[in-house]
Structures are given as C-alpha cells and as structure tokens.
Amino acid sequence: MAVVSLKKITRTICTGLICAALSFSPQLSFATEDSAVTVNVNMARILRIGSPAATVIIGNPGVADVTIQDPQTLVLTGRSFGHTNLIVLDGVGNPIADLVIKVVGSQRGFITVYQGSSRTTLACAPNCQPVIMLGDDIDYTARSISSSSMVASSANQ
C-alpha cells in the first residue's frame, strides 16, 4: 500500500490521530506508517474525526475492524497482529482520512508460558488465570472457552 507523506507541520499536529485539522487544508493529508494508529489485539479504541463519516473501509478485516458509533466517532478493534489501513469517506464518497493501523500485543499483566512448541497466556494480577490470546495452543484455548462458557451458563440458571 502506498501512502502520501504528511507535511512536517501536519505530521507534528496529527501524529497518531485522526485530526479535525484535516479539514483546514483543501488537499487531504494521509498518515504514514511512522504515525500509525496503534490498538492492542482483542481491544477496542475510540477514534474521533473532524468530519462526518459515511463509510469506513479496513484493508484487512482479519487484522482490525472498525464501526461507526456516530458520524464523528469510530470504534477500532484489534483482531490479529499486523498492519492494515483504514479509509474514511464522507457522504458523497470523498476521502476524509487514510490511516495506517498497527495491531500489537499488550504485555502488561500477562505471562506467556512455553512448553515445547505449545504456548499459553495467563493474566496474573494478583493470581494467575487463563486468558484467550491469539497464538496460544488450540487445546488450551478450547478448554479456556469451555470453562468460561460453563461459568456463564451456571450464572444464568
């Protein structure tokens, strides 16, 4: 994917954000990979834009997803590790923004355990509990989901 570089002053103002400042220029500015919007895998992030969005497009929906909460509020969700792009269009199809999206893993509060080629992830604050993390052993993930589902169904009875 080719992206157009920002002017130095615009980059300073807009780094890492969808800027309302995009509307001041008759020529659209586009984010570079250096100023990518970052979101953690399995987490969501709110993005506010300066002009009402009618359409949002994700280059690779396996990496990230986006929904329009209201015309000027987008919800970006990290699906898998990697990079993709987000294109925002107004009601007549004019581009508002073209951003690089970087989905990363959060290491805060997690411990990764390797047993041979098998990987599991635990959240340890204060006691270690299994969590479902992309890349973990499939059997471990299935057991974690099953256990979670049993707890949820017993709570509903």
N, C-alpha and C positions, 0 to 999 in steps of 0.2 A: 504494500500500500504506500503510495506516495503522499506526503503531506507538505503543505506550503509552510515555510518558516514564518514566525511572527516577527514583527519589527521589534527591536530591542526594548523600546518603552512599553509596548503592548505586552511583551513577554513578562516584564517586571510586574506589571499590574495584574496579569491574568494567570500567572504560573499556577498550575494545578487546579484551576477553577473554570467553570463556565461563567464568563463575565457578562454582566449587564453592559460593560464597556464596549462589547462588540457592536452595539447599536450606534456608537458615535461615529463610526467610520463607514463611508459609502462602500468600501471594499471589505469583504469579510476576512477575518483573521482565523487561522487554524492552529490548533495546538501541535506541538512537536512531541516526539517521544520523550524528550527531556522534561517536558511539563505534563506528563501523563497523569490522568486522574487515577488514583490508586484506591482499590477496595479489597478487603480481605475475602478469601474464599469462604463461602457459606455465611456471608454477612451482607447487609444492605447499607446503602449510603444515600443521603438526600442530596440532590443537585438542584440548585435554584438557577433559573435562566432569566435574562432580561426581557425577552420577547416571548409571546405565547407560542407554544409548540403544538403542532397538529399531528406530526408524525415523528417517530423515533425509529432509528434503524441501528441494529447491532451487527457488526461484520461477522462475528462468530458467536451465535447464541449458546454454544456449548461452553464458552469462556465466561460470558456475562449476559445478564438480562436487564432490561430497562422497561419501566412502565411510566405512564403519565399519571401522576397523582392529581394534579390540576394543571392548567395550561402553562404555568411557570414553575412547577415543581416536578422533578423526575425522581424515581426511585431506582437506583442502580444496585444490582445484586451480583456478587461474585459467584460463579458456578464452578469454575475449574481454573487451575493455574494457567497463566499465559497473558498474551496481549491481544487486543482486538481494537476496533474503533467504534465510536458512537457518532451517528449523524442525526442532527435535529433539524427538521423542516417546519416552516410556518404553514399557515392555512392555504397558501397558493403554491406551495412546493419550493419556495426559496430556502436555501440553507441558512440556518441560524448559527450552527456550530458543527465542527468535525473534530472530535477529540480522540486521543489515544487513551484506551482503558487498559490498566495494568492490574491483573488479579494476582494477589500474593497470599501467602500463608501467614497467619498470625502465630507467633511462637510464644506469646505472653500467656503464662499459666498452663501451658501444655508440656507434657513429656512424651517423647516418642521412644518406643521400646522396639528394638530389633532382635528377633530370634531367628537366626539364619537369614533367609530371604523374606520372612514374614515380618510385617510392621504393624504395630498397634499404637494408638494415641490415647493418652489419659489426660484429664483435666485434674490438676492437683491443687486445690485451694479450698480448704486445708487438706481434705482427704482426696485420694486419687479415685476417680470414677471414669469408666469408659466413655469415650465420645466417638462420634462418627466423623471421620476425616478422610477426604479424598486421598487415595493411595494406600489406605490401610488394607490389611488382609481381608479378603472377602468373607471368610467364615466368621472372623471376629466381628465384622460389620453386621452380618446377618444376625448373630447372637445378640449384639447390642440393640438392634432394631426390634428383635423379638421380645427381649426383656422390657424394653421401653413400651412396646405395644401392650404387653400383659399388664403392666402397672397402670397404663392409661385405661384399659378396659375394666380393670377391677375398680377403679375410681368411679366409673360411670354406673356401676351396679348398685 
